[in-house]
């Protein structure tokens, strides 16, 4: 497959198989792949296509996490709570 930069992918989850664990990788707005897990890979890791292969991108991961944190704060501010009784 031909990728044009920048393309990002995220490890959605790690799954156990009879032959070892696989990383389920989701390409932004694209397909999902199961690839053999490499040492150090964990859920939520972000990778960037550099034209030759995938490389971990810690800066992009931090940017995405901060964006999700801001979204949660906005949602929390709009929710008065108290609608569920346990």
C-alpha positions in Angstrom: 0.0 0.0 0.0 1.3 3.5 -0.8 1.0 6.0 2.1 1.6 9.7 1.8 2.9 11.5 4.8 1.7 12.4 7.3 -0.2 9.3 8.1 -0.7 8.2 11.6 -1.7 4.9 13.3 -2.5 3.9 16.8 -2.3 0.6 18.7 -5.9 0.1 19.6 -5.3 -3.0 21.7 -3.0 -6.0 22.3 -4.5 -9.5 21.8 -3.1 -12.8 22.8 -2.9 -15.6 20.1 -1.7 -19.2 20.3 1.5 -17.9 18.5 2.2 -14.9 20.7 0.6 -11.5 21.1 -0.5 -9.2 18.2 -1.0 -5.4 18.1 -4.2 -4.3 16.6 -3.2 -1.1 14.7 -5.8 1.4 13.4 -4.7 3.8 10.7 -6.4 7.2 10.9 -9.4 7.1 8.7 -8.3 3.8 7.3 -7.9 0.1 7.8 -7.0 -2.0 10.8 -4.1 -4.4 10.9 -3.0 -7.2 13.2 0.7 -7.3 13.4 3.1 -9.2 15.7 3.7 -7.2 18.8 7.2 -5.8 19.2 8.9 -5.3 22.6 8.0 -2.0 24.1 4.7 -1.5 22.2 1.7 -0.8 24.2 -1.9 0.3 23.8 -2.2 3.9 22.8 1.2 4.2 21.1 1.0 6.5 18.0 3.1 5.8 14.9 3.8 8.0 11.9 4.6 6.9 8.4 7.9 8.3 7.3 7.8 7.2 3.7 9.7 4.0 4.4 8.1 2.6 7.5 6.3 3.3 10.8 8.1 5.1 13.6 6.8 5.8 17.1 5.7 9.4 17.5 5.6 10.4 21.2 5.0 14.1 20.4 1.8 13.2 18.4 0.7 10.9 21.2 1.0 13.7 23.7 -0.8 16.1 21.4 -3.7 13.7 21.0 -4.0 12.9 24.7 -4.1 16.6 25.6 -6.8 17.1 23.0 -8.9 14.3 24.5 -8.3 15.8 28.0 -9.6 19.2 26.8 -12.7 17.5 25.2 -13.4 15.7 28.5 -13.2 19.0 30.5 -15.7 20.6 28.1 -18.1 17.7 28.5 -17.7 17.6 32.3 -18.5 21.3 32.5 -21.8 20.7 30.6 -22.9 17.7 32.7 -24.5 18.7 36.0 -24.5 15.1 37.2 -27.1 13.5 39.5 -29.1 11.8 36.7 -28.1 8.3 37.7 -28.9 6.8 41.1 -27.0 3.7 42.3 
